[in-house]
């Protein structure tokens, strides 16, 4: 999602339609022989229709090039997936966005990401290029995760030693470069940890082994982490923690990750001079964790998809806001595993408020 004040004007790519084979013989060859399933969509009388479908897309969608060309390009998909994909294509064809990503399930059960971007022909006709990109197989990350984590941690360790002057004093420029390496390394390690969390918690074999978790410790730990990593930002971050002990059954590390993701998300999308509030209160038999900010808010039609894996809103893409689209997916996965719920509210132009409810331990 995006609520950043830094705007970037979207400029559609000008391209010759693939259908014009006389003008683009090389493009035609690439299109037909590509192993990536690709469709070229245009506006039709009853919605987006496929002007071109390459053989790789036909094979993945379980049809033929001829059968999928035209209005039937999405019929093999689940109705919900089909509606979302058609709505996304409509949005791009109408010029309301220039890029979108939609996760869909193909015939046979394989999950893919459909990456859509706008094109404009030399004649000025709006088009959408849609490519089917594989999502990682379940369990892949859990098997390679330690191999990713170890070298990154090693890099961070050595940069810390360099920063401390173990190998000699650093001048200002050298120290600045080491700081940039360290910052990038931390972001990469955080991405790996996030993907591992999603892979673990989202697995069908995941079983939560709950312990008694004091939520005041969780929120204070998360607040300290986010404040440390965002030192120097012109933001006011305040916490309101209930004086009574609020204990929930669960995994303390995963729950702290939830609060960190919500706070980091608020920091990312709140402009300088803004305010972020973290609250921990009791609401009936639930512990309520709320993170509220004074950012630009979230488009109403995209709120339902905020917690989907790898989903990024059109405004985030248009404004080039850094992100992977997994932070809020982690929040939902962990909260669901703890028997809780998460919701978001965002009045237009008035920031956003995320609320996480977690069942209290029976003895609380």
C-alpha positions as CSV (number, residue, x, y, z in Angstrom):
1,X,0.0,0.0,0.0
2,X,1.1,3.6,-0.4
3,X,0.4,6.8,1.5
4,X,3.7,8.5,0.7
5,X,3.6,12.2,-0.3
6,X,6.3,11.7,-2.9
7,X,4.4,11.5,-6.2
8,X,5.8,10.1,-9.5
9,X,4.0,10.6,-12.8
10,X,3.2,7.3,-14.5
11,X,4.3,7.2,-18.1
12,X,2.8,4.3,-20.2
13,X,5.2,2.5,-22.5
14,X,4.7,3.2,-26.2
15,X,4.9,-0.1,-28.1
16,X,3.9,-1.5,-31.4
17,X,1.1,-4.1,-31.0
18,X,2.3,-7.6,-31.2
19,X,-0.5,-8.3,-33.7
20,X,1.3,-6.2,-36.2
21,X,3.7,-9.0,-37.3
22,X,4.9,-7.2,-40.5
23,X,6.4,-4.4,-38.4
24,X,7.8,-6.5,-35.5
25,X,9.1,-9.9,-36.8
26,X,11.6,-10.1,-33.9
27,X,9.0,-9.3,-31.3
28,X,6.7,-11.8,-32.8
29,X,9.4,-14.5,-32.5
30,X,10.2,-13.6,-28.9
31,X,6.5,-13.5,-28.0
32,X,5.7,-16.9,-29.5
33,X,8.8,-18.7,-28.2
34,X,9.0,-17.2,-24.7
35,X,8.7,-19.7,-21.8
36,X,6.8,-17.0,-19.9
37,X,3.1,-17.1,-20.4
38,X,2.1,-13.7,-21.9
39,X,-1.1,-12.2,-23.0
40,X,-1.9,-8.8,-24.7
41,X,-5.2,-7.5,-23.5
42,X,-7.4,-4.7,-25.1
43,X,-10.8,-3.3,-24.3
44,X,-13.7,-5.2,-25.6
45,X,-17.5,-4.7,-25.7
46,X,-17.9,-7.0,-22.6
47,X,-14.7,-6.2,-20.8
48,X,-11.0,-6.9,-21.4
49,X,-10.2,-9.4,-24.1
50,X,-7.0,-11.1,-25.3
51,X,-5.7,-9.7,-28.6
52,X,-2.7,-12.1,-28.4
53,X,-2.0,-15.2,-26.4
54,X,1.4,-17.0,-26.6
55,X,1.7,-20.8,-26.5
56,X,3.2,-20.7,-23.0
57,X,0.2,-18.9,-21.6
58,X,-2.2,-21.2,-23.4
59,X,-0.5,-24.3,-21.9
60,X,-0.6,-22.8,-18.4
61,X,-4.2,-21.8,-18.7
62,X,-5.2,-25.2,-20.0
63,X,-6.4,-24.1,-23.4
64,X,-5.4,-23.3,-27.0
65,X,-4.1,-20.0,-28.4
66,X,-7.3,-19.8,-30.6
67,X,-9.6,-20.7,-27.8
68,X,-8.2,-18.2,-25.3
69,X,-7.9,-15.3,-27.8
70,X,-10.9,-12.9,-27.4
71,X,-13.2,-12.8,-24.4
72,X,-12.5,-16.3,-23.2
73,X,-8.9,-15.7,-22.0
74,X,-9.8,-16.0,-18.2
75,X,-12.7,-18.5,-18.2
76,X,-10.5,-21.3,-16.9
77,X,-9.8,-19.4,-13.7
78,X,-11.7,-19.5,-10.4
79,X,-14.5,-16.9,-10.6
80,X,-13.0,-14.8,-7.8
81,X,-9.6,-14.8,-9.5
82,X,-11.2,-14.1,-12.8
83,X,-13.1,-11.1,-11.5
84,X,-10.1,-9.6,-9.8
85,X,-7.9,-10.0,-12.9
86,X,-10.5,-8.5,-15.2
87,X,-11.0,-5.6,-12.8
88,X,-7.3,-5.0,-12.7
89,X,-7.1,-5.0,-16.5
90,X,-10.1,-2.6,-16.7
91,X,-8.3,-0.3,-14.3
92,X,-5.2,-0.2,-16.4
93,X,-7.0,0.2,-19.6
94,X,-8.9,3.1,-18.1
95,X,-5.6,4.8,-17.2
96,X,-6.2,4.6,-13.5
97,X,-2.9,2.7,-12.9
98,X,0.1,1.6,-14.9
99,X,1.0,-1.6,-13.1
100,X,-0.7,-4.3,-11.0
101,X,0.0,-7.7,-9.6
102,X,-2.6,-10.3,-8.9
103,X,-2.2,-13.8,-7.5
104,X,-4.3,-16.5,-9.2
105,X,-4.6,-20.3,-9.1
106,X,-4.2,-21.9,-12.5
107,X,-6.1,-25.1,-13.6
108,X,-4.4,-27.9,-11.8
109,X,-3.9,-25.9,-8.6
110,X,-0.6,-24.1,-9.3
111,X,-0.3,-20.6,-7.9
112,X,1.1,-17.8,-10.0
113,X,1.4,-14.1,-10.0
114,X,0.0,-12.2,-12.9
115,X,2.0,-9.1,-13.6
116,X,0.2,-6.5,-15.6
117,X,1.5,-3.2,-17.1
118,X,0.1,-0.7,-19.5
119,X,1.1,-0.3,-23.1
120,X,0.1,2.2,-25.7
121,X,0.3,1.4,-29.4
122,X,1.7,3.9,-31.9
123,X,-1.9,4.4,-33.0
124,X,-2.7,5.4,-29.4
125,X,-4.7,2.3,-28.4
126,X,-4.4,1.4,-24.7
127,X,-3.3,-2.2,-24.1
128,X,-2.2,-4.3,-21.1
129,X,0.6,-6.8,-21.1
130,X,-0.1,-9.7,-18.7
131,X,2.6,-12.2,-17.7
132,X,2.2,-15.3,-15.6
133,X,5.1,-15.6,-13.1
134,X,5.6,-18.6,-10.8
135,X,5.3,-18.1,-7.1
136,X,7.8,-20.0,-4.9
137,X,6.9,-23.6,-4.1
138,X,5.8,-24.2,-0.5
139,X,8.7,-25.4,1.6
140,X,11.4,-24.0,-0.7
141,X,12.2,-21.1,1.6
142,X,12.3,-23.3,4.7
143,X,14.9,-25.5,3.1
144,X,17.2,-22.8,1.8
145,X,16.5,-20.1,4.5
146,X,19.5,-21.0,6.8
147,X,21.8,-20.9,3.8
148,X,20.6,-17.4,3.0
149,X,20.5,-16.1,6.6
150,X,24.1,-17.2,7.5
151,X,26.1,-15.3,4.9
152,X,24.0,-12.2,5.4
153,X,24.5,-12.3,9.1
154,X,28.3,-12.7,8.5
155,X,28.3,-9.7,6.2
156,X,26.6,-7.6,8.9
157,X,29.0,-8.8,11.5
158,X,32.0,-7.8,9.5
159,X,30.6,-4.4,8.7
160,X,30.0,-3.8,12.4
161,X,33.6,-4.6,13.1
162,X,34.7,-2.2,10.3
163,X,32.5,0.5,11.7
164,X,34.0,0.0,15.2
165,X,37.5,0.5,13.7
166,X,38.8,-3.0,14.4
167,X,40.7,-2.9,11.1
168,X,41.7,0.7,11.4
169,X,40.1,4.1,11.6
170,X,37.7,5.1,8.9
171,X,37.4,8.5,7.4
172,X,34.0,10.1,6.9
173,X,33.4,8.8,3.4
174,X,34.5,5.2,4.3
175,X,32.2,5.2,7.3
176,X,29.3,6.4,5.2
177,X,29.9,3.6,2.7
178,X,30.1,1.0,5.5
179,X,26.8,2.4,7.0
180,X,25.1,1.9,3.6
181,X,26.3,-1.7,3.3
182,X,25.1,-2.3,6.8
183,X,21.7,-0.7,6.1
184,X,21.2,-2.7,2.9
185,X,22.3,-5.9,4.7
186,X,19.7,-5.4,7.4
187,X,17.0,-4.9,4.9
188,X,18.0,-8.0,3.1
189,X,18.1,-10.0,6.3
190,X,14.7,-8.6,7.3
191,X,13.3,-9.7,3.9
192,X,14.7,-13.2,4.3
193,X,13.3,-13.5,7.9
194,X,9.9,-12.2,6.6
195,X,9.7,-14.8,3.8
196,X,10.7,-17.5,6.3
197,X,8.0,-16.4,8.7
198,X,5.4,-16.5,5.9
199,X,6.6,-19.9,4.7
200,X,6.5,-21.3,8.2
201,X,3.2,-19.9,9.5
202,X,1.4,-20.4,6.2
203,X,2.4,-24.0,5.9
204,X,-0.4,-26.6,6.2
205,X,1.8,-28.4,8.7
206,X,2.3,-25.4,11.0
207,X,1.2,-26.1,14.6
208,X,1.3,-23.2,17.1
209,X,2.9,-24.2,20.5
210,X,1.5,-21.4,22.7
211,X,3.2,-20.0,25.7
212,X,2.0,-17.3,28.1
213,X,3.0,-14.0,26.4
214,X,2.9,-10.6,28.1
215,X,1.7,-8.2,25.5
216,X,3.2,-5.2,27.2
217,X,6.7,-6.7,26.8
218,X,5.9,-7.5,23.1
219,X,4.8,-3.9,22.2
220,X,7.6,-2.3,24.1
221,X,10.1,-4.5,22.3
222,X,8.6,-3.7,18.9
223,X,8.6,0.0,19.7
224,X,12.2,-0.1,20.7
225,X,13.2,-1.9,17.5
226,X,11.4,0.5,15.1
227,X,12.5,3.6,17.0
228,X,16.2,2.4,16.9
229,X,16.0,1.7,13.1
230,X,14.3,5.0,12.3
231,X,16.3,7.3,14.5
232,X,16.5,10.8,13.0
233,X,13.1,10.7,11.2
234,X,10.9,13.7,11.8
235,X,8.1,11.6,13.3
236,X,6.4,11.5,16.6
237,X,5.8,7.9,17.9
238,X,3.8,7.6,21.0
239,X,2.7,4.5,23.0
240,X,-0.2,4.0,25.3
241,X,0.0,0.7,27.2
242,X,-2.7,-0.5,29.6
243,X,-1.5,-0.7,33.2
244,X,-3.1,-4.1,33.7
245,X,-1.2,-7.3,32.6
246,X,-2.6,-8.6,29.3
247,X,-1.4,-12.1,28.6
248,X,-2.2,-14.1,25.5
249,X,-1.3,-17.7,24.5
250,X,1.1,-17.7,21.6
251,X,4.6,-17.2,20.3
252,X,6.2,-14.0,21.6
253,X,8.6,-13.6,18.8
254,X,6.0,-13.9,16.1
255,X,3.7,-11.5,17.9
256,X,6.5,-8.9,18.2
257,X,7.0,-9.3,14.5
258,X,3.4,-8.4,14.0
259,X,3.7,-5.1,15.9
260,X,7.1,-4.3,14.2
261,X,5.5,-4.7,10.8
262,X,2.6,-2.5,11.6
263,X,4.8,0.2,13.1
264,X,7.3,0.0,10.2
265,X,4.4,0.2,7.7
266,X,3.2,3.4,9.5
267,X,6.7,4.9,9.5
268,X,7.1,4.2,5.8
269,X,3.9,5.9,4.8
270,X,3.7,8.8,7.2
271,X,5.2,12.1,5.9
272,X,7.7,14.1,8.0
273,X,6.1,15.9,10.9
274,X,3.5,13.2,11.2
275,X,2.3,11.2,14.2
276,X,2.2,7.5,14.9
277,X,0.3,6.1,17.9
278,X,0.7,2.6,19.3
279,X,-2.0,1.4,21.8
280,X,-2.4,-1.8,23.9
281,X,-5.7,-2.1,25.7
282,X,-8.2,-4.7,26.8
283,X,-11.4,-5.0,24.9
284,X,-13.6,-7.6,26.6
285,X,-11.9,-11.0,26.3
286,X,-9.3,-9.7,23.8
287,X,-6.1,-7.8,23.9
288,X,-6.3,-5.0,21.4
289,X,-3.2,-3.7,19.6
290,X,-3.8,-0.6,17.5
291,X,-1.4,1.4,15.3
292,X,-2.6,4.7,14.0
293,X,-0.9,7.2,11.8
294,X,-1.5,10.5,10.1
295,X,-0.5,9.5,6.6
296,X,-2.4,9.9,3.4
297,X,-4.7,7.0,3.9
298,X,-5.5,3.9,1.8
299,X,-7.8,3.8,-1.3
300,X,-11.1,2.2,-0.3
301,X,-11.2,-0.3,-3.2
302,X,-7.8,-1.7,-2.2
303,X,-8.2,-2.2,1.5
304,X,-9.5,-5.8,1.2
305,X,-6.3,-6.9,-0.5
306,X,-3.8,-5.2,1.8
307,X,-3.0,-8.5,3.6
308,X,-2.5,-10.6,0.4
309,X,1.0,-11.8,-0.2
310,X,3.1,-9.6,-2.5
311,X,0.2,-7.2,-3.0
312,X,1.1,-3.6,-3.5
313,X,-1.4,-0.9,-4.3
314,X,-1.4,1.0,-7.6
315,X,-0.4,4.1,-5.8
316,X,2.6,2.4,-4.2
317,X,3.8,1.3,-7.6
318,X,3.1,4.6,-9.2
319,X,5.0,6.5,-6.5
320,X,7.9,4.0,-6.4
321,X,7.5,3.3,-2.7
322,X,10.1,0.7,-1.7
323,X,8.6,-2.6,-0.5
324,X,7.9,-6.2,-1.2
325,X,4.2,-6.5,-0.2
326,X,4.8,-9.2,2.5
327,X,4.7,-7.1,5.7
328,X,1.0,-7.1,6.1
329,X,0.7,-10.7,4.8
330,X,3.0,-11.7,7.8
331,X,0.6,-9.8,10.1
332,X,-2.5,-11.6,8.9
333,X,-0.8,-15.0,8.8
334,X,0.6,-14.7,12.4
335,X,-2.7,-13.2,13.8
336,X,-4.8,-16.0,12.1
337,X,-2.5,-18.6,13.6
338,X,-3.2,-17.1,17.0
339,X,-6.9,-17.2,16.6
340,X,-7.1,-13.4,16.3
341,X,-8.3,-10.9,13.7
342,X,-7.0,-7.8,12.0
343,X,-8.8,-4.9,10.4
344,X,-8.0,-1.6,8.9
345,X,-9.9,1.7,8.7
346,X,-8.8,4.7,6.7
347,X,-11.0,7.8,6.3
348,X,-9.9,9.6,3.1
349,X,-6.9,11.8,3.8
350,X,-6.9,11.1,7.5
351,X,-4.3,8.4,7.8
352,X,-4.9,4.7,8.7
353,X,-5.6,2.7,11.8
354,X,-4.8,-1.1,12.0
355,X,-6.3,-3.1,14.9
356,X,-5.2,-6.5,15.9
357,X,-7.4,-8.5,18.4
358,X,-5.9,-11.5,20.2
359,X,-7.8,-13.8,22.6
360,X,-6.5,-13.3,26.2
361,X,-5.4,-16.3,28.2
362,X,-8.2,-17.7,30.3
363,X,-6.3,-16.8,33.5
364,X,-5.8,-13.2,32.4
